[in-house]
């Protein structure tokens, strides 16, 4: 099967045929191409399926032989410089290419129906195919220059995809924010690449690793310079994988269509940073300070992402912060040296998160059939509830994805997360405590998402006004205190939306907040729109399950979520080796503990797993206790009074809850800090420089010229032809001019 490697180059460029063919069709036959636009989904999926077959065959070859294949050819030749272009096939490439293609095919199938009514259907599939080409080119790159080229192409594609609905100002701002934030990391990556080339004289991976490691070991290069170069390389990964402090672009990237969110947040763009660190792992592992920094950034991101997900109301933003936290686990594992665990979690998380995002898209799609396109309404979990009997397949898929991400056995993420958490105890007890606590937070906020979306009764917006039953304005509040703003048949509804500006509403705690004009306008227009649509026979009164074209990818991803974790079961019984991942990654295995046995016996595994699963179940129980709807007779029941009878403790707990909610809902005030101390400072500095340039650099010469002109114009009228008078006037003019310049400038 060696001939397979020779044709591996087509992995990167086969998907590129789709945007090229669409472009030619629009140029030569625009009318026919637009009328037959739905047919372009077939070549997109078919060509990517060919790439998937190649990737699977290459993966099987890697598992059987663990060989590495590289093919290069000269691109630029000079006396002292030679740049080679090629492709590299190794276990890491096999993992990433198979992951990208399988997830991307499911997303493309899903997108055919999801985007069928969008006018940008052709543009969407062109962007998606070009994005897949860029990502596949990245993972097969054989040197740092190719890495950087495809790295920038991925950034460009993400800009186009996030801002796909660019006519909406919020989407246009989101794609610009993502692009600019990633430019910070990309500039660091470019400087790191140039620094390494200046040190080693090579861009090729294997030459680079060998030369750099020898220079560091033999102290032939400044150690601080080596740290700086590797830090700059890591900066690129921090931005692309949304690690702290360059994570701020990730939640705003949700403004793109949901299939794009699934592709970006599952196995592609955000995984590029993890891939880069894994690819350059031999550079980082030789410098302990950088490994410590990687693990530190990872653990901060793990905790930050989990806390910011606690109070989000938008279902896609909650999942985005979840992605950020899980990427932190991967970065933590890489920083600890657990290379295998990081890549294993990359695989399991990709399929589980793709399932969750596509499931959320199915929910949004069914909600939009009722309320129309409006992210404020169709994506707000607080306005959902009771969807279980209306979207049962989506509910099952989302539930399994939620259990997997919580780390419940035997689903996929359990096996990889368990391995990372076990390694964290060997690396640092402090990091382990934070990582395990965050596992409980993960279970809490994921089940919060599930319960707010699917459990309870249907919200008032999806009920016919039959007069049989009334419903609460919020199905359940964020912190377990149910708001009983009962809306009866039209009367209380209009009272709510027409209240004046001096009235107050309380949504999530006992603390009251004023409503501003924008909020009242949105609520009023939303309710009026809803009331009108209840009487419209063409509009369904209830959410409906998505089309089979959208449900098929969910079913396939369910199978991956159920069984993909078994490829990395870390024990050997009776000569049967379940741990395919370790066999796959033989060149990089046991980096953390070279002398330890790679296999774990049953008793040790069960003890560790029981502890970690108990933490997850604790988070699930707390979420169920706070968010699961209770019987109507208990809806006014105050959970706090159950434990705290004295007012002082009750007030203290309220303050703590409000503090946590404000921290989470306001994104940790990190963006406020950036706006206040960075953006405004830079703008202030720019205005100061502009003032100095206009008033001093240009002002002084212009002042001399203007003053001389007016003085000359005045003097010419008093000229008498006597040289002595002219000299007297000029001598008198000089001190006056200097005084004027002094006081003005």
C-alpha positions as CSV (number, residue, x, y, z in Angstrom):
1,X,0.0,0.0,0.0
2,X,2.9,2.3,-0.4
3,X,1.4,3.8,-3.5
4,X,-1.3,5.4,-1.3
5,X,1.4,7.7,0.1
6,X,2.4,8.9,-3.3
7,X,-1.1,10.2,-4.0
8,X,-1.6,11.8,-0.6
9,X,-1.1,15.2,-2.1
10,X,-4.7,15.1,-3.4
11,X,-6.0,15.1,0.1
12,X,-5.5,18.9,0.3
13,X,-6.7,19.9,-3.1
14,X,-9.7,17.7,-4.0
15,X,-12.2,19.9,-2.1
16,X,-10.8,23.0,-4.0
17,X,-12.6,21.8,-7.1
18,X,-16.0,22.8,-5.7
19,X,-15.4,26.6,-5.4
20,X,-13.6,26.5,-8.8
21,X,-16.5,24.8,-10.5
22,X,-19.0,27.1,-8.9
23,X,-17.1,30.1,-10.0
24,X,-16.9,28.9,-13.5
25,X,-20.6,28.0,-13.5
26,X,-21.5,31.5,-12.2
27,X,-19.3,33.1,-14.9
28,X,-20.4,31.1,-17.9
29,X,-24.0,30.0,-16.9
30,X,-25.1,32.2,-14.1
31,X,-28.8,31.7,-14.4
32,X,-28.6,27.9,-14.6
33,X,-26.1,27.7,-11.8
34,X,-28.3,29.7,-9.5
35,X,-31.5,27.7,-10.4
36,X,-29.7,24.4,-9.9
37,X,-27.9,25.5,-6.8
38,X,-29.0,22.6,-4.6
39,X,-27.1,20.2,-6.9
40,X,-23.8,21.6,-5.7
41,X,-24.1,19.9,-2.4
42,X,-23.6,16.6,-4.1
43,X,-20.1,17.3,-5.5
44,X,-19.1,19.0,-2.3
45,X,-20.0,15.9,-0.2
46,X,-18.7,13.4,-2.8
47,X,-15.3,15.0,-3.2
48,X,-14.8,15.2,0.5
49,X,-15.9,11.6,0.8
50,X,-13.0,10.6,-1.5
51,X,-10.6,12.5,0.8
52,X,-12.1,10.7,3.8
53,X,-11.5,7.3,2.1
54,X,-7.9,8.2,1.5
55,X,-7.6,9.4,5.1
56,X,-9.0,6.2,6.5
57,X,-6.6,4.1,4.4
58,X,-3.7,6.2,5.5
59,X,-4.8,5.9,9.2
60,X,-5.0,2.1,8.8
61,X,-1.5,2.1,7.3
62,X,-0.3,4.2,10.2
63,X,-1.8,1.8,12.8
64,X,-0.3,-1.2,11.2
65,X,3.2,0.1,10.6
66,X,3.5,3.5,12.4
67,X,5.6,4.7,9.5
68,X,6.3,8.3,8.5
69,X,6.2,9.4,4.9
70,X,7.4,12.7,3.5
71,X,7.7,14.0,0.0
72,X,9.2,17.3,-1.0
73,X,10.3,19.2,-4.1
74,X,12.2,22.4,-4.5
75,X,10.2,25.6,-4.9
76,X,12.8,28.4,-4.5
77,X,16.5,27.9,-5.0
78,X,19.2,30.5,-4.2
79,X,22.9,30.4,-3.2
80,X,22.2,30.4,0.6
81,X,18.5,29.7,0.6
82,X,16.4,26.7,-0.5
83,X,12.7,26.4,0.2
84,X,11.0,23.0,-0.4
85,X,7.2,22.4,-0.7
86,X,5.8,19.0,0.1
87,X,3.5,17.0,2.3
88,X,4.0,14.9,5.5
89,X,2.0,11.8,6.5
90,X,2.5,10.6,10.1
91,X,0.1,9.6,12.9
92,X,-0.8,13.2,13.7
93,X,-1.7,14.0,10.0
94,X,-3.8,10.8,9.8
95,X,-5.7,11.7,13.0
96,X,-6.4,15.2,11.9
97,X,-7.3,14.5,8.3
98,X,-9.7,11.7,9.2
99,X,-11.3,13.9,11.9
100,X,-11.7,16.9,9.6
101,X,-13.2,14.9,6.7
102,X,-15.7,12.9,8.8
103,X,-17.0,15.9,10.7
104,X,-17.0,18.1,7.6
105,X,-19.1,15.6,5.6
106,X,-21.7,15.5,8.4
107,X,-21.8,19.3,8.5
108,X,-22.2,19.5,4.7
109,X,-25.1,17.0,4.6
110,X,-26.7,18.9,7.4
111,X,-26.1,22.3,5.7
112,X,-27.9,21.3,2.5
113,X,-31.3,21.5,4.3
114,X,-30.3,24.1,6.9
115,X,-29.2,26.6,4.2
116,X,-31.6,25.6,1.5
117,X,-33.7,28.8,1.8
118,X,-30.7,31.1,2.0
119,X,-29.8,33.3,-0.9
120,X,-26.1,32.7,-0.2
121,X,-26.3,28.9,-0.7
122,X,-23.7,28.7,-3.4
123,X,-21.4,31.1,-1.5
124,X,-21.8,29.1,1.6
125,X,-20.6,25.8,0.0
126,X,-17.8,27.6,-1.8
127,X,-16.5,29.0,1.5
128,X,-16.9,25.6,3.3
129,X,-15.0,23.7,0.6
130,X,-12.2,26.3,0.6
131,X,-12.1,26.1,4.4
132,X,-11.7,22.3,4.3
133,X,-9.0,22.7,1.7
134,X,-7.1,25.1,3.9
135,X,-7.4,22.9,7.0
136,X,-6.3,19.8,5.1
137,X,-3.4,21.7,3.7
138,X,-2.4,22.7,7.2
139,X,-2.3,19.2,8.7
140,X,-0.3,17.8,5.7
141,X,2.3,20.6,5.6
142,X,5.9,19.5,5.8
143,X,7.5,22.8,7.0
144,X,6.8,26.0,8.9
145,X,6.3,28.2,5.8
146,X,3.5,25.9,4.5
147,X,2.0,25.9,8.0
148,X,1.9,29.7,8.0
149,X,0.4,29.9,4.5
150,X,-2.5,27.6,5.3
151,X,-2.8,29.1,8.8
152,X,-3.6,32.5,7.2
153,X,-6.0,30.9,4.7
154,X,-7.9,29.4,7.6
155,X,-8.1,32.8,9.2
156,X,-9.4,34.3,6.0
157,X,-12.0,31.6,5.6
158,X,-13.1,31.9,9.2
159,X,-13.5,35.7,8.6
160,X,-15.8,34.9,5.6
161,X,-17.8,32.2,7.3
162,X,-18.4,34.1,10.6
163,X,-19.4,37.1,8.6
164,X,-21.5,35.1,6.2
165,X,-24.5,37.3,6.9
166,X,-22.5,40.4,6.6
167,X,-25.5,42.7,6.1
168,X,-26.2,42.3,9.8
169,X,-23.9,44.7,11.7
170,X,-23.4,42.4,14.6
171,X,-22.2,39.6,12.2
172,X,-19.9,42.1,10.4
173,X,-18.4,43.2,13.7
174,X,-18.0,39.6,14.9
175,X,-15.9,38.5,11.9
176,X,-13.8,41.6,12.2
177,X,-13.2,40.9,15.9
178,X,-12.2,37.3,15.1
179,X,-9.9,38.4,12.3
180,X,-8.1,41.2,14.4
181,X,-7.8,39.0,17.5
182,X,-6.2,36.2,15.5
183,X,-3.9,38.7,13.8
184,X,-2.2,39.2,17.2
185,X,-1.4,35.6,17.5
186,X,-0.5,35.2,13.8
187,X,2.0,38.1,14.1
188,X,3.7,36.3,17.0
189,X,3.7,33.0,15.0
190,X,5.4,34.8,12.1
191,X,8.1,36.3,14.3
192,X,8.7,32.9,15.9
193,X,9.1,31.2,12.6
194,X,11.6,33.8,11.4
195,X,13.5,33.6,14.7
196,X,13.8,29.8,14.4
197,X,15.0,30.1,10.9
198,X,17.6,32.6,11.9
199,X,18.8,30.2,14.6
200,X,18.6,26.9,12.8
201,X,18.7,27.8,9.1
202,X,15.8,25.5,8.2
203,X,12.0,25.4,8.0
204,X,11.7,21.6,7.7
205,X,10.3,20.0,10.8
206,X,12.8,17.2,11.4
207,X,15.8,19.3,10.6
208,X,14.4,22.1,12.8
209,X,13.8,19.8,15.7
210,X,17.2,18.2,15.6
211,X,19.2,21.4,15.2
212,X,17.3,23.4,17.8
213,X,17.4,20.7,20.4
214,X,21.2,20.3,19.9
215,X,21.7,24.0,20.2
216,X,19.7,24.2,23.4
217,X,21.3,21.1,25.0
218,X,24.9,22.3,24.1
219,X,24.2,25.9,25.1
220,X,25.1,27.1,21.6
221,X,22.2,29.5,21.5
222,X,20.9,32.1,23.9
223,X,18.4,30.3,26.1
224,X,16.3,33.4,26.5
225,X,16.1,33.8,22.7
226,X,15.0,30.1,22.5
227,X,12.3,30.8,25.0
228,X,11.2,33.9,23.1
229,X,10.9,32.0,19.8
230,X,8.9,29.1,21.2
231,X,6.7,31.6,23.1
232,X,5.9,33.4,19.9
233,X,5.0,30.1,18.2
234,X,2.7,29.3,21.1
235,X,1.1,32.7,20.8
236,X,-0.3,31.7,17.4
237,X,-1.9,28.6,19.0
238,X,-3.3,30.7,21.8
239,X,-5.3,32.9,19.4
240,X,-6.4,30.2,17.1
241,X,-7.6,27.9,19.8
242,X,-9.2,30.7,21.8
243,X,-7.0,30.3,24.9
244,X,-6.8,33.0,27.6
245,X,-6.3,36.0,27.0
246,X,-7.1,35.9,23.3
247,X,-10.3,34.0,23.6
248,X,-12.7,37.0,23.3
249,X,-13.4,36.3,19.6
250,X,-14.9,32.9,20.2
251,X,-18.4,33.6,21.5
252,X,-19.0,36.3,18.9
253,X,-18.2,33.8,16.2
254,X,-21.6,32.4,16.9
255,X,-23.1,35.0,14.6
256,X,-22.4,32.8,11.6
257,X,-24.8,30.0,10.6
258,X,-25.0,27.1,13.0
259,X,-23.3,24.6,10.6
260,X,-20.3,27.0,10.5
261,X,-20.2,27.0,14.3
262,X,-20.2,23.2,14.3
263,X,-17.3,23.1,11.8
264,X,-15.2,25.8,13.5
265,X,-15.8,24.6,17.1
266,X,-15.6,20.9,16.5
267,X,-12.6,19.6,14.6
268,X,-11.2,22.4,12.4
269,X,-10.3,26.0,13.2
270,X,-10.1,25.9,17.0
271,X,-8.3,22.6,16.7
272,X,-5.6,24.2,14.6
273,X,-3.9,25.6,17.7
274,X,-3.9,22.3,19.4
275,X,-2.5,20.7,16.2
276,X,0.3,23.3,16.0
277,X,1.4,22.7,19.6
278,X,1.3,18.9,18.9
279,X,3.2,19.3,15.7
280,X,5.9,21.4,17.3
281,X,5.9,19.4,20.5
282,X,9.6,18.4,20.2
283,X,10.5,22.2,20.3
284,X,8.4,22.9,23.3
285,X,9.3,19.9,25.4
286,X,13.0,20.8,25.5
287,X,12.2,24.1,27.3
288,X,10.5,23.4,30.7
289,X,9.5,27.0,31.1
290,X,7.4,26.9,28.0
291,X,5.8,23.6,29.0
292,X,4.8,25.2,32.3
293,X,3.4,28.2,30.5
294,X,1.4,26.0,28.2
295,X,-0.1,24.0,31.1
296,X,-0.8,27.3,33.0
297,X,-2.6,28.9,30.1
298,X,-4.5,25.6,29.7
299,X,-5.7,25.4,33.3
300,X,-6.7,29.1,33.3
301,X,-8.7,28.5,30.1
302,X,-10.3,25.4,31.5
303,X,-11.7,27.3,34.6
304,X,-12.5,30.5,32.8
305,X,-14.4,28.9,30.0
306,X,-16.5,26.8,32.5
307,X,-17.4,29.8,34.7
308,X,-18.3,32.0,31.7
309,X,-20.7,29.3,30.5
310,X,-22.7,29.3,33.7
311,X,-25.1,32.2,33.0
312,X,-25.2,32.5,29.3
313,X,-28.7,32.6,27.8
314,X,-27.7,32.0,24.1
315,X,-27.5,28.3,23.5
316,X,-24.7,28.6,21.0
317,X,-22.6,31.0,23.1
318,X,-22.9,28.5,26.0
319,X,-21.6,25.8,23.8
320,X,-18.8,28.1,22.6
321,X,-17.5,28.7,26.1
322,X,-17.8,24.9,26.6
323,X,-15.5,24.5,23.6
324,X,-13.1,27.0,25.1
325,X,-12.9,25.0,28.3
326,X,-12.4,21.7,26.6
327,X,-9.6,23.1,24.5
328,X,-8.1,24.2,27.7
329,X,-8.0,20.6,28.8
330,X,-6.2,19.7,25.6
331,X,-3.7,22.5,26.1
332,X,-3.2,21.5,29.7
333,X,-2.5,17.9,28.7
334,X,0.1,19.1,26.1
335,X,1.7,21.3,28.8
336,X,1.9,18.3,31.1
337,X,3.5,16.2,28.4
338,X,0.4,14.0,28.0
339,X,0.6,14.1,24.2
340,X,-1.5,11.0,23.7
341,X,-4.3,12.2,26.1
342,X,-4.5,15.6,24.4
343,X,-5.0,14.1,21.0
344,X,-7.4,11.5,22.3
345,X,-9.5,14.2,23.8
346,X,-9.3,16.2,20.6
347,X,-10.9,13.2,18.8
348,X,-13.7,12.5,21.3
349,X,-14.5,16.2,21.9
350,X,-14.8,16.8,18.1
351,X,-17.6,14.3,17.6
352,X,-19.4,15.1,20.8
353,X,-19.3,18.9,20.2
354,X,-20.3,18.5,16.5
355,X,-23.3,16.6,17.7
356,X,-24.2,19.3,20.3
357,X,-23.8,22.1,17.8
358,X,-25.8,20.4,15.1
359,X,-28.4,19.5,17.7
360,X,-28.6,23.2,18.7
361,X,-29.0,24.1,15.1
362,X,-31.9,21.7,14.8
363,X,-33.5,23.4,17.8
364,X,-32.9,26.9,16.4
365,X,-34.3,25.8,13.0
366,X,-37.5,24.5,14.5
367,X,-37.9,27.6,16.6
368,X,-37.3,29.9,13.7
369,X,-40.3,28.2,11.9
370,X,-42.4,29.9,14.6
371,X,-40.8,33.2,15.6
372,X,-39.0,33.8,12.3
373,X,-35.3,34.5,12.1
374,X,-34.2,36.3,15.2
375,X,-31.3,35.0,17.3
376,X,-32.5,37.0,20.3
377,X,-35.6,34.7,20.4
378,X,-34.7,31.5,18.6
379,X,-31.4,30.9,20.5
380,X,-32.4,32.1,24.0
381,X,-32.7,29.1,26.3
382,X,-34.6,31.1,28.9
383,X,-37.4,31.4,26.4
384,X,-37.4,27.7,25.5
385,X,-38.5,24.7,27.6
386,X,-40.7,21.7,27.0
387,X,-39.3,20.7,23.6
388,X,-38.9,17.0,24.5
389,X,-42.1,15.7,22.9
390,X,-41.9,18.0,19.9
391,X,-38.2,17.2,18.8
392,X,-37.5,13.7,20.3
393,X,-34.7,12.8,18.0
394,X,-32.9,16.1,18.5
395,X,-33.5,15.7,22.2
396,X,-31.9,12.3,22.3
397,X,-28.9,13.4,20.3
398,X,-28.4,16.5,22.5
399,X,-28.8,14.4,25.7
400,X,-26.1,11.9,24.6
401,X,-23.8,14.7,23.6
402,X,-24.3,16.3,27.0
403,X,-23.6,13.1,28.8
404,X,-20.4,12.6,26.8
405,X,-19.1,16.1,27.5
406,X,-19.9,15.6,31.2
407,X,-17.6,12.5,31.2
408,X,-20.2,9.9,31.8
409,X,-19.1,6.3,30.8
410,X,-19.1,4.7,28.4
411,X,-19.5,7.7,26.1
412,X,-16.6,9.1,24.2
413,X,-15.3,12.0,26.3
414,X,-15.2,10.0,29.5
415,X,-12.2,8.0,28.4
416,X,-10.1,11.0,27.3
417,X,-11.0,13.3,30.1
418,X,-10.4,10.6,32.6
419,X,-6.9,10.2,31.2
420,X,-6.1,13.9,31.4
421,X,-7.4,14.3,34.9
422,X,-5.4,11.3,36.1
423,X,-2.2,12.7,34.6
424,X,-2.9,16.0,36.2
425,X,-2.7,14.5,39.7
426,X,0.8,13.2,38.8
427,X,1.8,16.7,37.4
428,X,0.4,19.1,40.0
429,X,-2.2,18.6,42.8
430,X,-3.3,22.2,42.4
431,X,-3.9,21.8,38.7
432,X,-5.6,18.5,39.4
433,X,-8.0,20.1,41.9
434,X,-8.9,22.9,39.5
435,X,-9.3,20.5,36.6
436,X,-11.5,18.1,38.6
437,X,-13.6,21.0,40.0
438,X,-14.1,22.2,36.4
439,X,-15.3,18.8,35.4
440,X,-18.1,19.2,37.9
441,X,-18.9,22.7,36.5
442,X,-19.0,21.2,33.0
443,X,-21.6,18.7,34.1
444,X,-23.5,21.6,35.8
445,X,-23.7,24.0,32.9
446,X,-24.2,21.3,30.2
447,X,-27.2,19.9,32.1
448,X,-28.4,23.5,32.7
449,X,-28.5,23.9,28.9
450,X,-30.3,20.6,28.5
451,X,-32.9,21.3,31.2
452,X,-33.6,24.8,30.1
453,X,-34.1,23.7,26.5
454,X,-36.0,20.5,26.7
455,X,-37.6,20.0,30.2
456,X,-40.7,21.6,31.6
457,X,-43.7,23.0,29.8
458,X,-43.7,24.8,26.5
459,X,-43.1,28.5,26.8
460,X,-46.0,30.9,26.3
461,X,-44.7,31.9,22.9
462,X,-45.5,28.5,21.5
463,X,-48.9,28.0,23.1
464,X,-52.3,28.6,21.5
465,X,-54.4,31.0,23.5
466,X,-57.1,28.5,24.3
467,X,-57.6,29.8,27.8
468,X,-57.0,26.3,29.2
469,X,-53.7,27.1,30.8
470,X,-51.3,29.9,31.6
471,X,-47.5,29.8,31.6
472,X,-44.7,31.7,33.2
473,X,-42.8,34.3,31.3
474,X,-39.6,32.4,32.0
475,X,-39.8,28.6,32.1
476,X,-37.2,28.7,34.9
477,X,-34.6,31.2,36.0
478,X,-30.9,30.9,35.8
479,X,-30.4,30.3,39.5
480,X,-33.3,28.1,40.3
481,X,-35.8,30.8,41.4
482,X,-38.7,30.5,39.1
483,X,-40.3,33.7,37.8
484,X,-44.1,33.5,37.9
485,X,-45.0,36.3,35.7
486,X,-48.3,34.7,34.6
487,X,-49.5,35.8,31.3
488,X,-53.2,35.3,30.7
489,X,-55.0,35.5,27.4
490,X,-53.5,38.7,26.0
491,X,-54.2,41.0,29.0
492,X,-51.1,40.4,31.2
493,X,-49.0,40.1,28.0
494,X,-49.9,43.6,26.9
495,X,-49.5,44.9,30.4
496,X,-45.9,43.5,30.5
497,X,-44.8,44.9,27.2
498,X,-46.4,48.3,27.7
499,X,-45.0,49.1,31.1
500,X,-43.4,52.5,31.4
501,X,-39.7,53.2,32.0
502,X,-40.1,53.7,35.8
503,X,-41.3,50.1,36.3
504,X,-38.9,47.4,37.2
505,X,-38.6,43.7,36.4
506,X,-36.7,41.0,38.2
507,X,-35.4,38.1,36.1
508,X,-32.8,36.1,37.9
509,X,-32.6,37.2,41.5
510,X,-34.3,39.3,44.1
511,X,-32.4,42.3,42.9
512,X,-34.4,44.6,40.6
513,X,-33.2,46.1,37.3
514,X,-34.6,49.0,35.2
515,X,-35.5,48.2,31.7
516,X,-34.2,50.6,29.0
517,X,-35.9,51.7,25.9
518,X,-34.3,49.2,23.6
519,X,-35.3,46.2,25.7
520,X,-38.9,47.4,25.9
521,X,-39.1,48.0,22.2
522,X,-37.7,44.5,21.5
523,X,-40.1,42.9,23.9
524,X,-43.1,44.8,22.5
525,X,-42.3,44.0,18.9
526,X,-41.7,40.4,19.8
527,X,-44.9,39.9,21.6
528,X,-47.0,41.7,19.0
529,X,-45.3,39.5,16.3
530,X,-46.1,36.4,18.4
531,X,-49.8,37.3,19.0
532,X,-50.3,37.9,15.3
533,X,-48.8,34.6,14.4
534,X,-50.9,32.6,16.7
535,X,-53.9,33.5,14.5
536,X,-52.0,32.8,11.3
537,X,-53.0,29.3,10.1
538,X,-49.8,29.0,8.1
539,X,-47.7,29.2,11.2
540,X,-47.2,26.2,13.4
541,X,-48.1,26.7,17.1
542,X,-45.4,24.3,18.2
543,X,-41.8,23.5,17.3
544,X,-41.4,20.6,14.9
545,X,-38.7,18.0,14.3
546,X,-36.2,18.9,11.7
547,X,-36.0,17.3,8.2
548,X,-34.4,13.9,7.8
549,X,-31.5,15.4,5.9
550,X,-30.6,17.3,9.2
551,X,-31.4,14.3,11.4
552,X,-29.2,11.8,9.5
553,X,-25.9,13.6,10.5
554,X,-27.1,13.6,14.1
555,X,-27.7,9.9,14.1
556,X,-24.2,9.2,12.6
557,X,-22.6,11.5,15.2
558,X,-24.5,9.6,17.9
559,X,-22.7,6.5,16.9
560,X,-19.3,8.2,17.0
561,X,-20.2,9.6,20.4
562,X,-21.1,6.2,21.7
563,X,-18.2,4.2,20.3
564,X,-15.2,6.4,19.4
565,X,-13.9,6.4,22.9
566,X,-13.2,2.7,22.8
567,X,-10.2,3.2,20.6
568,X,-8.3,4.5,23.6
569,X,-9.3,2.2,26.5
570,X,-6.1,2.3,28.6
571,X,-5.8,-1.3,29.7
572,X,-4.8,-4.7,28.4
573,X,-6.6,-7.9,29.4
574,X,-5.7,-11.4,28.3
575,X,-3.5,-10.3,25.5
576,X,-6.2,-8.1,23.9
577,X,-4.9,-4.6,23.3
578,X,-7.8,-2.1,23.3
579,X,-5.6,1.0,23.2
580,X,-5.4,1.7,19.5
581,X,-4.5,5.4,20.2
582,X,-1.2,4.4,21.9
583,X,-0.3,2.1,19.0
584,X,-1.1,4.9,16.7
585,X,1.1,7.4,18.5
586,X,4.1,5.2,19.3
587,X,6.6,8.0,18.4
588,X,5.1,10.3,21.0
589,X,3.9,8.0,23.7
590,X,5.0,8.0,27.4
591,X,6.5,11.5,27.2
592,X,5.3,12.3,30.7
593,X,6.4,9.1,32.4
594,X,8.8,7.2,30.2
595,X,9.4,4.4,32.7
596,X,5.8,3.8,33.5
597,X,3.6,1.0,32.2
598,X,1.3,2.3,29.5
599,X,-1.6,0.1,30.7
600,X,-3.7,0.4,33.8
601,X,-5.2,-2.5,35.6
602,X,-8.9,-2.8,36.2
603,X,-8.9,-2.0,39.9
604,X,-6.9,1.3,39.6
605,X,-8.9,2.3,36.6
606,X,-12.3,1.7,38.3
607,X,-11.2,3.6,41.4
608,X,-10.1,6.7,39.5
609,X,-13.1,6.6,37.2
610,X,-15.5,6.3,40.1
611,X,-14.1,9.4,41.7
612,X,-14.2,11.5,38.5
613,X,-17.7,10.3,37.6
614,X,-18.9,11.1,41.1
615,X,-17.8,14.7,40.5
616,X,-19.7,14.8,37.3
617,X,-22.8,13.3,38.9
618,X,-22.6,15.9,41.6
619,X,-22.7,18.7,39.0
620,X,-25.7,17.0,37.3
621,X,-27.6,16.7,40.6
622,X,-27.1,20.3,41.5
623,X,-28.2,21.4,38.0
624,X,-31.3,19.1,38.2
625,X,-32.1,20.5,41.7
626,X,-31.9,24.1,40.5
627,X,-33.3,23.9,37.0
628,X,-35.6,20.8,36.7
629,X,-39.2,22.1,36.7
630,X,-41.2,21.2,39.8
631,X,-44.9,20.7,40.3
632,X,-47.0,23.8,40.1
633,X,-47.8,23.6,43.9
634,X,-44.1,24.0,44.6
635,X,-43.3,26.8,42.1
636,X,-43.2,29.5,44.8
637,X,-40.9,27.3,46.9
638,X,-37.7,29.1,47.9
639,X,-34.7,26.8,47.8
640,X,-32.6,29.1,49.9
641,X,-35.1,29.1,52.8
642,X,-34.7,25.3,53.0
643,X,-31.1,25.6,54.2
644,X,-30.9,29.2,55.5
645,X,-33.5,30.4,58.0
646,X,-31.6,33.6,59.1
647,X,-31.9,36.6,56.9
648,X,-28.2,37.5,57.1
649,X,-27.1,34.2,55.5
650,X,-29.8,34.4,52.9
651,X,-28.7,37.9,51.9
652,X,-25.1,36.7,51.8
653,X,-26.0,33.8,49.5
654,X,-28.0,36.2,47.3
655,X,-25.0,38.4,47.0
656,X,-22.7,35.5,46.1
657,X,-25.2,34.3,43.4
658,X,-25.5,37.8,42.0
659,X,-21.7,38.1,41.9
660,X,-21.3,34.8,40.1
661,X,-24.0,35.7,37.7
662,X,-22.6,39.1,36.9
663,X,-19.1,37.6,36.4
664,X,-20.4,35.0,34.0
665,X,-23.0,37.0,32.1
666,X,-20.5,39.9,31.6
667,X,-17.8,37.5,30.3
668,X,-15.6,38.0,33.3
669,X,-15.3,41.7,32.6
670,X,-12.3,40.8,30.4
671,X,-13.7,42.5,27.3
672,X,-14.6,45.6,29.4
673,X,-10.9,45.6,30.5
674,X,-9.8,45.5,26.9
675,X,-12.1,48.3,25.8
676,X,-11.2,50.5,28.8
677,X,-7.5,50.0,29.2
678,X,-6.3,48.8,25.8
679,X,-8.6,50.1,23.0
680,X,-9.2,53.5,24.5
681,X,-5.6,53.9,25.5
682,X,-4.5,53.0,22.0
683,X,-7.0,55.4,20.5
684,X,-6.0,58.1,22.9
685,X,-2.3,57.6,22.0
686,X,-3.2,57.7,18.3
687,X,-5.1,61.0,18.8
688,X,-2.1,62.4,20.7
689,X,0.2,61.4,17.9
690,X,-2.1,62.8,15.3
691,X,-2.3,66.1,17.2
692,X,1.5,66.3,17.5
693,X,1.8,65.6,13.8
694,X,-0.7,68.2,12.8
695,X,0.1,70.9,15.3
696,X,3.9,70.5,15.8
697,X,5.4,68.6,12.9
698,X,3.3,70.3,10.3
699,X,2.2,73.3,12.4
700,X,5.7,74.9,13.0
701,X,6.7,75.1,9.3
702,X,3.2,76.2,8.3
703,X,3.2,78.8,11.0
704,X,6.5,80.3,9.8
705,X,5.2,80.4,6.3
706,X,1.9,82.0,7.1
707,X,3.4,84.5,9.5
708,X,6.1,85.5,6.9
709,X,3.4,85.9,4.2
710,X,1.3,88.3,6.3
711,X,4.3,90.2,7.5
712,X,5.6,90.6,3.9
713,X,2.2,91.7,2.7
714,X,2.1,94.4,5.4
715,X,5.6,95.6,4.9
716,X,5.3,96.1,1.1
717,X,2.8,98.9,1.7
718,X,5.2,100.9,4.0
719,X,8.2,100.5,1.7
720,X,10.0,103.8,1.0
721,X,13.1,102.5,-0.8
722,X,15.5,103.1,2.1
723,X,17.7,100.1,3.1
724,X,18.2,101.2,6.7
725,X,14.4,101.3,7.2
726,X,14.0,97.8,5.9
727,X,16.7,96.5,8.2
728,X,15.1,98.2,11.2
729,X,11.7,96.7,10.5
730,X,13.2,93.2,10.1
731,X,15.2,93.4,13.3
732,X,12.1,94.6,15.1
733,X,10.0,91.8,13.5
734,X,12.3,88.9,14.7
735,X,11.7,89.1,18.5
736,X,8.0,89.7,17.9
737,X,7.8,86.6,15.8
738,X,9.6,84.5,18.3
739,X,7.3,85.7,21.1
740,X,4.3,84.8,19.0
741,X,5.7,81.4,18.2
742,X,6.4,80.7,21.9
743,X,2.9,81.6,23.1
744,X,1.1,79.8,20.2
745,X,3.1,76.6,19.9
